[in-house]
Amino acid sequence: MLTASYQKHLLKFKIPGGTSRGILKTKETFFIILEDKSQKGIGECALFRGLSIDDCSAYEKKLKWVCDHIDLGVEALYDELVEFPSIQIGLETAFKSLASQDLFRIFPSEFSNGNDNITINGLVWMGSESFMKQQISVKLAQGFRCIKMKIGAIDFEVEMNLLKSIRKEYSSSDIELRVDANGAFSPSEALEKLKWLSEFELHSIEQPIKQGQWQEMARLCEDSPLAIALDEELIGVFSEKEKLELLNTIHPQYIILKPSLIGGFKGSDDWISFSESKNIGWWITSALESNIGLNAIAQYTHTKSSKLPQGLGTGSLFTNNISSPLEVCNGNLYYNTNKKWDLDMIKF
């Protein structure tokens, strides 16, 4: 008989993460555990307070409802969870884990077999000029050749000078630079700022203005000398009709997929299919999951064979993460089959 339960886990940042929305010190997440006779499965419901559409007071009530009705099966439950994308992906992962010969190899590939890697970007958090410089130096020393820098929280001139200092030392052929504004620019100032930023030969900018301003974003994508990637814009867009309407209206250069925020693997499949049909590029990014969720997203990502650096380097951010075979070396993510999972932090 199939049963389900869930556990809450509070991830603690090693160093508080600065974004244009404020400083992150902890990150709430939930594990959903399935049991069927001697088989077990585990998935992560990585609720992102303040960002995810499912940040609501009824979240745990919904999780309990899912556990109480687990016998309905993954497809029926998935359709009932349209407004709870982080529960959708937790459920998808848990059922794949349950069906797998190996609890954590849920998308079998050369990556999960330890024979291939995923190129990722190095993430630089917002903070003081010296703090951001220090992070950049560390990422370069660690072998990253693609760096993503969050901007929009400190003085724009300071951020420009940081980018200038990187470009003085490293050309665009040496280091690919991405910036993420998290919607920090106003529509009236955005185009001018994008023109200034384009001087540094950036790969792209994520979400220059707040989501929901489709016409303003469409004009930016048409006029900007810098490629624009939609990120938060995809959150809360549920139906196929809405997804197509968004892409047709804005026609961005890229979209960024955070499976925990956009309907898990099925939701990501839809976005990938629609964007590729319109020659819109994409890459996949984790959303501060523990290694349970990051592992699932990384394995899924490898099956998509994208040539772009992915945003999957968040596993080392926490003091109390779940120990796993995931390793980052020279700007690449690996699954080290010689290392074991440690589930001591979970009642498993």
C-alpha positions as a printed Julia matrix, in Angstrom:
348×3 Matrix{Float64}:
  0.0    0.0     0.0
  1.38   3.38   -1.05
  1.72   5.95    1.72
  3.18   9.46    1.82
  4.47  11.88    4.42
  6.34  15.15    4.41
  9.02  16.88    6.51
 10.03  20.5     6.79
 13.7   21.51    6.6
 15.14  25.0     7.12
 18.27  25.52    5.03
 20.78  27.99    6.49
 23.0   30.12    4.26
 26.75  30.01    4.93
 26.87  33.68    3.92
 23.62  35.69    3.63
 22.64  36.01   -0.04
 21.98  39.53   -1.27
 19.32  40.18   -3.91
 17.36  43.25   -4.99
 14.53  41.89   -2.79
 16.66  41.81    0.33
 19.05  39.53    2.21
 18.39  35.79    2.41
 19.62  34.04    5.57
 17.44  30.92    5.58
 15.42  29.0     3.01
 12.41  26.87    3.87
 11.91  23.59    2.03
  9.91  20.36    2.38
 10.66  16.73    1.58
  7.89  14.41    0.47
  8.54  10.72    1.16
  6.71   7.81   -0.47
  6.66   4.23    0.8
  5.27   1.18   -0.97
  6.13  -2.12    0.7
  9.94  -2.17    0.78
 10.36   0.61   -1.79
 10.87   4.28   -0.93
 10.95   7.5    -2.92
 11.86  11.07   -2.03
 11.28  14.46   -3.64
 11.74  18.08   -2.63
  9.03  20.72   -2.55
 11.23  23.81   -2.57
  8.88  26.6    -1.57
 10.46  30.0    -2.28
  8.89  32.56    0.04
  8.33  35.96   -1.56
  8.84  34.68   -5.1
  6.91  31.49   -5.8
  3.23  31.67   -6.7
  2.53  29.03   -4.03
  3.77  31.16   -1.14
  0.51  31.08    0.8
 -0.81  30.18    4.24
 -2.45  27.02    2.86
  0.82  25.49    1.66
  1.27  22.84    4.35
 -2.44  22.1     4.3
 -2.09  21.35    0.58
  0.95  19.16    1.23
 -1.01  17.18    3.8
 -3.9   16.82    1.35
 -1.49  15.42   -1.24
 -0.13  12.89    1.25
 -3.67  11.86    2.25
 -4.64  11.34   -1.41
 -1.39   9.86   -2.72
 -3.27   6.83   -4.06
 -4.7    9.08   -6.82
 -1.34   8.84   -8.57
  1.12  11.38   -9.89
 -0.81  12.52  -12.98
 -4.13  13.17  -11.23
 -2.4   14.91   -8.31
 -0.21  17.0   -10.64
 -3.31  18.4   -12.35
 -4.77  19.32   -8.95
 -1.63  21.3    -8.06
 -1.49  23.89  -10.84
 -1.09  26.73   -8.34
  1.5   24.79   -6.29
  4.43  24.27   -8.71
  6.94  23.43   -5.97
  4.69  20.59   -4.79
  4.29  19.44   -8.4
  8.04  18.94   -8.84
  8.39  17.32   -5.41
  5.69  14.86   -6.37
  7.19  14.18   -9.82
 10.6   13.57   -8.24
  9.26  11.34   -5.46
  7.37   9.08   -7.87
 10.41   8.8   -10.18
 12.55   8.03   -7.15
 10.09   5.35   -6.02
 10.14   3.72   -9.45
 13.94   3.84   -9.77
 16.37   1.06   -8.93
 18.48   3.78   -7.33
 16.71   6.3    -5.07
 18.58   9.27   -6.54
 19.2    8.36  -10.18
 15.82   9.43  -11.47
 16.82  10.48  -15.01
 19.41   7.86  -15.99
 22.12   9.29  -18.23
 25.86   9.59  -18.59
 25.65  12.4   -16.03
 24.02  10.29  -13.32
 26.4    7.45  -14.23
 29.3    9.78  -13.43
 30.63   9.91  -17.0
 29.58  13.4   -18.09
 29.21  16.88  -16.6
 27.05  20.0   -16.91
 28.7   23.38  -17.5
 27.32  25.92  -15.02
 27.68  29.6   -14.21
 29.31  30.91  -11.04
 26.9   33.03   -9.0
 28.0   36.36   -7.48
 25.61  37.74   -4.86
 24.88  41.41   -4.28
 26.76  43.21   -1.54
 29.45  45.8    -1.03
 31.9   46.48   -3.83
 34.7   44.68   -1.98
 32.45  41.67   -1.21
 31.4   41.34   -4.84
 34.99  41.72   -6.06
 36.06  38.99   -3.65
 33.36  36.64   -4.93
 34.34  37.32   -8.55
 37.99  36.53   -7.78
 37.0   33.28   -6.07
 34.79  32.18   -8.97
 37.52  32.88  -11.51
 40.06  31.01   -9.4
 37.65  28.06   -9.21
 37.72  27.8   -13.0
 34.33  29.27  -13.91
 34.18  30.66  -17.44
 30.63  31.96  -17.08
 29.76  34.29  -14.21
 26.31  35.51  -13.27
 26.27  38.71  -11.22
 23.21  39.99   -9.42
 22.78  43.76   -9.85
 20.26  46.41   -8.84
 20.72  46.63   -5.08
 23.8   48.85   -4.79
 24.8   51.99   -6.69
 24.58  51.38  -10.45
 27.87  53.18  -11.06
 29.62  50.82   -8.64
 28.16  47.83  -10.48
 29.28  49.31  -13.81
 32.81  49.74  -12.44
 32.87  46.12  -11.29
 31.94  44.95  -14.77
 34.51  47.3   -16.27
 37.24  45.91  -14.01
 36.41  42.34  -15.09
 36.48  43.28  -18.77
 39.83  45.04  -18.36
 41.32  41.72  -17.36
 39.14  39.24  -19.24
 37.63  39.58  -22.7
 34.2   38.2   -23.62
 35.96  35.22  -25.23
 37.68  34.5   -21.88
 34.72  35.0   -19.54
 31.0   35.03  -20.33
 29.19  37.55  -18.11
 25.48  37.41  -17.3
 23.71  39.89  -15.06
 20.43  39.47  -13.18
 18.48  42.6   -12.24
 15.56  40.76  -10.57
 13.24  43.48  -11.91
 15.19  46.32  -10.27
 14.99  48.85  -13.15
 12.0   51.06  -13.84
 10.6   50.93  -17.42
 11.54  54.59  -17.96
 15.25  54.05  -17.16
 15.74  50.47  -18.3
 16.68  51.01  -21.96
 19.32  53.61  -21.13
 20.85  51.3   -18.5
 20.83  48.39  -20.93
 22.73  50.51  -23.45
 25.38  51.31  -20.83
 25.62  47.67  -19.78
 25.99  46.5   -23.38
 29.41  48.21  -23.51
 30.77  45.32  -21.43
 29.85  42.65  -23.98
 27.5   40.85  -21.62
 25.82  37.64  -22.67
 22.42  38.73  -21.35
 20.45  40.41  -18.58
 17.73  38.62  -16.63
 14.45  40.35  -15.89
 15.49  44.05  -16.18
 12.01  45.26  -15.13
  9.38  43.71  -12.87
  7.25  40.94  -14.32
  3.73  41.57  -15.61
  4.61  44.55  -17.81
  4.4   42.67  -21.09
  4.22  45.62  -23.47
  7.12  47.46  -21.8
  9.17  44.27  -21.78
  8.35  43.64  -25.44
  9.63  47.09  -26.38
 12.82  46.48  -24.38
 13.42  43.14  -26.1
 12.97  44.81  -29.48
 15.15  47.87  -28.79
 17.8   46.62  -26.39
 21.38  46.14  -27.65
 21.71  43.53  -24.89
 19.95  40.16  -24.99
 17.12  39.88  -22.45
 16.2   36.7   -20.58
 12.8   36.32  -18.9
 12.91  34.78  -15.43
 10.25  35.85  -12.92
  8.03  36.62  -15.93
  7.27  32.9   -16.29
  6.02  32.47  -12.71
  2.25  32.11  -12.42
  1.74  31.56  -16.16
 -0.08  28.25  -16.1
 -1.96  27.39  -19.3
 -0.5   26.59  -22.71
 -2.49  29.51  -24.14
 -0.97  31.94  -21.62
  2.55  30.65  -22.24
  2.24  31.08  -25.99
  0.66  34.5   -25.58
  3.54  35.64  -23.36
  6.2   34.44  -25.81
  4.33  35.86  -28.82
  3.88  39.23  -27.12
  7.34  39.74  -25.63
  9.49  37.52  -27.88
 12.55  37.57  -25.63
 15.98  36.39  -26.68
 16.02  33.83  -23.83
 13.85  32.35  -21.11
 15.17  30.93  -17.84
 13.48  27.87  -16.41
 13.26  27.32  -12.67
 11.37  24.0   -12.49
 10.38  24.49   -8.83
  8.59  27.72   -9.78
  7.03  26.83  -13.15
  5.4   23.42  -12.76
  8.27  21.0   -12.43
  9.54  18.87  -15.29
  6.26  18.79  -17.19
  5.95  22.57  -16.99
  9.57  22.98  -18.11
  8.99  20.63  -21.05
  6.14  22.87  -22.23
  8.23  26.06  -22.02
 11.15  24.4   -23.85
  8.89  23.14  -26.63
  7.2   26.52  -27.12
 10.41  28.56  -26.97
 12.29  26.32  -29.4
  9.41  26.59  -31.88
  9.99  30.37  -31.84
 13.82  30.26  -31.91
 14.01  31.55  -28.33
 16.98  30.28  -26.32
 16.69  28.86  -22.81
 18.64  27.52  -19.87
 17.7   25.95  -16.54
 18.39  27.35  -13.08
 17.93  25.93   -9.61
 15.96  27.99   -7.08
 17.81  27.42   -3.81
 16.78  23.81   -3.42
 18.7   21.45   -1.18
 20.8   18.8    -2.94
 17.71  16.58   -3.15
 15.96  18.99   -5.5
 19.16  20.16   -7.19
 20.04  16.57   -8.06
 16.66  16.0    -9.71
 16.86  19.25  -11.68
 20.47  18.61  -12.75
 19.65  15.11  -13.99
 16.62  16.44  -15.88
 18.74  19.25  -17.36
 21.34  16.83  -18.72
 18.66  14.98  -20.68
 17.9   18.2   -22.58
 21.43  18.45  -24.06
 21.65  22.26  -23.88
 24.99  23.74  -24.93
 24.6   26.84  -22.74
 25.99  27.11  -19.18
 23.19  26.28  -16.73
 22.43  27.89  -13.36
 22.9   24.86  -11.13
 25.62  25.95   -8.72
 23.58  26.61   -5.57
 24.33  23.35   -3.75
 27.25  24.78   -1.79
 25.37  27.74   -0.3
 24.05  26.08    2.87
 25.6   24.91    6.13
 23.06  22.12    6.58
 22.54  20.81    3.08
 22.06  17.09    2.44
 25.46  15.55    1.67
 25.41  14.18   -1.87
 27.58  13.02   -4.79
 27.1   16.37   -6.54
 30.42  18.19   -7.0
 31.49  21.39   -8.76
 34.93  21.46  -10.39
 36.3   23.97  -12.92
 32.87  25.44  -13.57
 31.2   22.08  -14.17
 28.73  20.05  -12.13
 29.5   16.34  -11.69
 27.78  13.36  -10.09
 30.58  11.53   -8.29
 29.45   7.91   -8.07
 32.17   7.22   -5.51
 30.42   9.44   -2.97
 27.31   8.47   -1.03
 24.17  10.32   -0.01
 23.83  11.11    3.69
 20.2   11.35    4.81
 20.88  11.74    8.52
 19.12  15.11    8.53
 15.94  13.48    7.27
 13.77  10.95    9.07
 14.01   8.49    6.25
